[in-house]
Amino acid sequence: MINWWYAKMEGPWAHYLAHFMGGFMISTVVGHLHGLIIGLTCTIIIAGLKELVDKISSKGTPEVLAAVITSFGGLLAYLILGI
């Protein structure tokens, strides 16, 4: 199981894991401070803006999938905190 995990989390998968965890953390912190729906909304906005900055600055690769995965991280935090 551990070998499978490390095989999947190397390379491009590590990039998506970082997006997911970033979305989770943003939603958790903002959700605790200002409310769950605001935390989720901020996560979605930040995910979109990050990809927009990547496109405008040409310093990164803009990916819709990365923004979606970031938003899913925020959604998971929203669901966990809302229980």
Backbone as ProteinMPNN parsed JSONL, in Angstrom:
{"seq_chain_A": "MINWWYAKMEGPWAHYLAHFMGGFMISTVVGHLHGLIIGLTCTIIIAGLKELVDKISSKGTPEVLAAVITSFGGLLAYLILGI", "coords_chain_A": {"N_chain_A": [[0.826, -1.198, 0.0], [1.914, 1.247, 0.818], [3.95, 1.552, -1.075], [2.401, 1.801, -3.402], [1.112, 4.233, -2.856], [3.275, 6.096, -2.808], [4.165, 5.777, -5.434], [2.02, 6.812, -6.874], [1.909, 9.441, -5.961], [4.071, 10.842, -6.881], [5.705, 13.105, -9.139], [3.462, 14.567, -11.469], [1.195, 14.08, -9.946], [1.78, 14.855, -7.357], [1.649, 17.571, -7.578], [-1.116, 18.018, -7.897], [-2.008, 17.036, -5.454], [-0.934, 18.939, -3.758], [-2.463, 21.154, -4.553], [-5.013, 20.279, -3.711], [-4.654, 20.035, -0.916], [-3.976, 22.665, -0.309], [-6.377, 24.006, -0.945], [-8.007, 22.79, 0.951], [-6.849, 23.707, 3.347], [-7.125, 26.525, 3.125], [-9.921, 26.799, 3.079], [-10.542, 25.704, 5.564], [-9.27, 27.433, 7.469], [-10.325, 30.024, 6.829], [-12.995, 29.347, 7.038], [-13.261, 28.772, 9.764], [-12.769, 31.287, 10.824], [-14.552, 33.109, 9.581], [-16.882, 31.873, 8.715], [-18.429, 29.0, 7.245], [-19.439, 28.911, 4.546], [-18.317, 31.178, 3.475], [-15.638, 30.52, 3.655], [-15.503, 28.384, 1.8], [-16.276, 29.743, -0.528], [-14.188, 31.627, -0.76], [-12.075, 29.866, -1.241], [-12.73, 28.815, -3.772], [-12.659, 31.152, -5.322], [-9.968, 31.964, -4.959], [-8.668, 29.763, -6.091], [-9.4, 29.994, -8.802], [-8.321, 32.546, -9.375], [-5.599, 32.058, -8.984], [-4.973, 30.341, -11.104], [-5.556, 32.082, -13.184], [-3.602, 34.054, -12.787], [-1.365, 32.466, -13.324], [-1.759, 32.103, -16.066], [-1.666, 34.748, -17.094], [0.858, 35.692, -16.253], [2.6, 33.865, -17.329], [4.285, 32.238, -15.879], [3.597, 29.857, -14.851], [1.701, 26.834, -15.454], [-1.444, 27.145, -16.545], [-4.249, 25.39, -15.45], [-7.412, 24.021, -15.672], [-8.226, 21.762, -14.331], [-6.573, 21.783, -12.07], [-7.615, 23.964, -10.648], [-10.159, 22.964, -10.145], [-9.582, 20.746, -8.526], [-8.435, 22.043, -6.345], [-10.689, 23.398, -5.456], [-12.262, 21.204, -4.731], [-10.845, 20.323, -2.505], [-11.423, 22.433, -0.78], [-14.172, 22.044, -0.628], [-14.323, 19.58, 0.685], [-13.313, 20.293, 3.215], [-15.346, 22.063, 3.949], [-17.502, 20.291, 4.133], [-16.637, 18.572, 6.19], [-16.286, 20.324, 8.374], [-18.866, 21.229, 8.614], [-20.329, 19.228, 9.702]], "CA_chain_A": [[0.0, 0.0, 0.0], [2.794, 2.411, 0.89], [4.609, 1.677, -2.373], [1.411, 2.323, -4.342], [0.899, 5.641, -2.533], [4.406, 6.893, -3.282], [4.202, 5.713, -6.893], [0.98, 7.703, -7.398], [2.067, 10.808, -5.491], [5.26, 11.46, -7.454], [5.505, 13.785, -10.411], [2.315, 15.47, -11.604], [0.194, 13.839, -8.901], [2.148, 15.657, -6.183], [1.146, 18.911, -7.886], [-2.548, 18.039, -7.602], [-2.161, 16.861, -4.016], [-0.661, 20.255, -3.168], [-3.656, 21.978, -4.798], [-6.09, 19.789, -2.853], [-4.359, 20.391, 0.476], [-4.076, 24.114, -0.207], [-7.8, 24.339, -0.878], [-8.511, 22.322, 2.245], [-6.359, 24.6, 4.409], [-7.747, 27.848, 2.976], [-11.32, 26.691, 3.488], [-10.586, 25.442, 7.007], [-8.91, 28.635, 8.225], [-11.329, 31.071, 6.603], [-14.253, 28.838, 7.564], [-13.277, 28.959, 11.219], [-12.75, 32.703, 11.183], [-15.631, 33.926, 9.023], [-18.061, 31.096, 8.344], [-18.119, 27.91, 6.319], [-19.718, 29.225, 3.145], [-17.32, 32.174, 3.065], [-14.401, 29.764, 3.445], [-15.609, 27.665, 0.527], [-16.288, 30.74, -1.597], [-12.823, 32.148, -0.895], [-11.255, 28.833, -1.853], [-13.048, 28.752, -5.202], [-12.156, 32.38, -5.942], [-8.505, 31.917, -4.957], [-8.249, 28.749, -7.073], [-9.542, 30.59, -10.129], [-7.363, 33.631, -9.527], [-4.252, 31.485, -9.091], [-4.805, 29.864, -12.477], [-5.543, 33.28, -14.025], [-2.264, 34.633, -12.641], [-0.463, 31.589, -14.084], [-1.941, 32.366, -17.493], [-1.235, 36.101, -17.424], [2.287, 35.881, -16.01], [3.344, 32.822, -18.053], [5.247, 31.606, -14.976], [3.07, 28.541, -14.512], [0.826, 26.243, -16.452], [-2.831, 27.228, -16.077], [-5.019, 24.163, -15.647], [-8.747, 24.019, -15.082], [-8.262, 20.63, -13.398], [-5.942, 22.195, -10.816], [-8.587, 24.801, -9.942], [-11.249, 22.084, -9.686], [-9.075, 19.941, -7.409], [-8.325, 22.97, -5.22], [-12.053, 23.62, -4.97], [-12.697, 19.979, -4.046], [-10.237, 20.368, -1.175], [-12.243, 23.351, 0.01], [-15.48, 21.42, -0.406], [-14.159, 18.565, 1.727], [-13.232, 21.002, 4.494], [-16.69, 22.576, 4.217], [-18.339, 19.169, 4.572], [-16.152, 18.074, 7.489], [-16.577, 21.323, 9.417], [-20.304, 21.421, 8.721], [-20.994, 18.083, 10.359]], "C_chain_A": [[0.867, 1.256, 0.0], [3.497, 2.625, -0.448], [3.652, 2.238, -3.422], [1.219, 3.82, -4.13], [2.036, 6.502, -3.081], [4.524, 6.872, -4.799], [3.185, 6.671, -7.5], [1.222, 9.165, -7.046], [3.349, 11.467, -5.976], [4.888, 12.172, -8.742], [4.274, 14.671, -10.428], [1.255, 15.261, -10.52], [0.503, 14.634, -7.647], [1.638, 17.086, -6.357], [-0.34, 19.015, -7.525], [-2.829, 17.832, -6.12], [-1.914, 18.188, -3.299], [-1.85, 21.198, -3.375], [-4.792, 21.574, -3.859], [-5.869, 20.224, -1.406], [-4.416, 21.907, 0.682], [-5.514, 24.579, -0.107], [-8.416, 23.946, 0.448], [-8.103, 23.288, 3.355], [-7.0, 25.984, 4.333], [-9.185, 27.808, 3.491], [-11.453, 26.473, 4.993], [-10.33, 26.719, 7.799], [-9.969, 29.721, 8.061], [-12.688, 30.639, 7.147], [-14.367, 28.997, 9.066], [-13.386, 30.43, 11.6], [-14.001, 33.467, 10.749], [-16.892, 33.166, 8.638], [-17.74, 30.116, 7.232], [-18.338, 28.278, 4.856], [-18.744, 30.272, 2.615], [-15.977, 31.491, 2.816], [-14.402, 29.029, 2.123], [-15.575, 28.632, -0.651], [-14.893, 31.314, -1.83], [-11.911, 31.141, -1.569], [-11.484, 28.769, -3.358], [-12.507, 29.976, -5.925], [-10.637, 32.36, -6.033], [-7.994, 30.902, -5.972], [-8.324, 29.308, -8.491], [-8.535, 31.699, -10.379], [-5.94, 33.122, -9.684], [-3.999, 31.004, -10.515], [-4.797, 31.036, -13.462], [-4.175, 33.963, -13.973], [-1.238, 33.795, -13.393], [-0.553, 31.878, -15.58], [-1.389, 33.732, -17.896], [0.285, 36.245, -17.312], [3.164, 34.923, -16.811], [4.415, 32.166, -17.196], [4.801, 30.213, -14.562], [2.214, 28.027, -15.646], [-0.607, 26.321, -15.943], [-3.601, 25.953, -16.426], [-6.369, 24.299, -14.954], [-8.846, 22.899, -14.043], [-7.648, 21.001, -12.055], [-6.895, 23.063, -9.992], [-9.731, 23.955, -9.383], [-10.792, 21.267, -8.48], [-8.896, 20.813, -6.173], [-9.704, 23.214, -4.61], [-12.61, 22.394, -4.252], [-12.083, 19.876, -2.654], [-11.015, 21.277, -0.247], [-13.606, 22.773, 0.328], [-15.397, 20.349, 0.686], [-14.073, 19.21, 3.103], [-14.601, 21.536, 4.905], [-17.583, 21.467, 4.764], [-17.925, 18.653, 5.951], [-16.514, 19.049, 8.6], [-18.075, 21.513, 9.627], [-21.037, 20.302, 9.447], [-21.219, 18.34, 11.818]], "O_chain_A": [[0.59, 2.211, -0.726], [3.625, 3.762, -0.904], [4.052, 3.063, -4.244], [1.169, 4.588, -5.091], [1.793, 7.514, -3.738], [4.946, 7.865, -5.393], [3.456, 7.281, -8.534], [0.773, 10.049, -7.776], [3.682, 12.559, -5.517], [3.867, 11.867, -9.357], [4.061, 15.448, -9.498], [0.498, 16.182, -10.214], [-0.415, 15.049, -6.94], [1.241, 17.729, -5.386], [-0.765, 19.996, -6.915], [-3.786, 18.393, -5.586], [-2.612, 18.516, -2.34], [-2.203, 21.956, -2.472], [-5.457, 22.433, -3.279], [-6.787, 20.721, -0.752], [-4.856, 22.375, 1.732], [-5.842, 25.439, 0.71], [-9.242, 24.671, 1.003], [-8.92, 23.645, 4.204], [-7.375, 26.553, 5.358], [-9.607, 28.683, 4.248], [-12.372, 26.998, 5.621], [-11.095, 27.049, 8.705], [-10.451, 30.275, 9.049], [-13.446, 31.464, 7.657], [-15.435, 29.319, 9.585], [-14.028, 30.771, 12.594], [-14.46, 34.365, 11.455], [-17.886, 33.79, 8.264], [-16.885, 30.374, 6.385], [-17.491, 27.978, 4.014], [-18.387, 30.252, 1.437], [-15.263, 31.842, 1.876], [-13.405, 29.048, 1.401], [-14.918, 28.366, -1.658], [-14.468, 31.468, -2.975], [-11.065, 31.515, -2.38], [-10.529, 28.68, -4.129], [-11.957, 29.858, -7.02], [-10.075, 32.701, -7.073], [-6.993, 31.151, -6.643], [-7.406, 29.113, -9.287], [-7.958, 31.788, -11.463], [-5.157, 33.697, -10.441], [-2.925, 31.238, -11.068], [-4.097, 30.982, -14.473], [-3.656, 34.398, -15.0], [-0.339, 34.343, -14.031], [0.462, 31.894, -16.277], [-0.722, 33.856, -18.922], [0.92, 36.849, -18.176], [4.364, 35.163, -16.951], [5.363, 31.593, -17.732], [5.584, 29.469, -13.97], [2.027, 28.696, -16.662], [-0.952, 25.623, -14.99], [-3.592, 25.507, -17.573], [-6.439, 24.654, -13.777], [-9.476, 23.069, -12.999], [-8.146, 20.58, -11.01], [-6.973, 22.912, -8.772], [-10.211, 24.205, -8.278], [-11.542, 21.116, -7.516], [-9.177, 20.365, -5.061], [-9.856, 23.231, -3.389], [-13.347, 22.528, -3.275], [-12.731, 19.394, -1.725], [-11.243, 20.951, 0.918], [-14.139, 22.982, 1.418], [-16.3, 20.232, 1.513], [-14.69, 18.729, 4.054], [-14.971, 21.468, 6.077], [-18.322, 21.667, 5.728], [-18.778, 18.335, 6.779], [-16.998, 18.638, 9.654], [-18.502, 21.917, 10.709], [-22.221, 20.421, 9.764], [-21.763, 17.487, 12.519]]}, "name": "protein", "num_of_chains": 1, "seq": "MINWWYAKMEGPWAHYLAHFMGGFMISTVVGHLHGLIIGLTCTIIIAGLKELVDKISSKGTPEVLAAVITSFGGLLAYLILGI"}
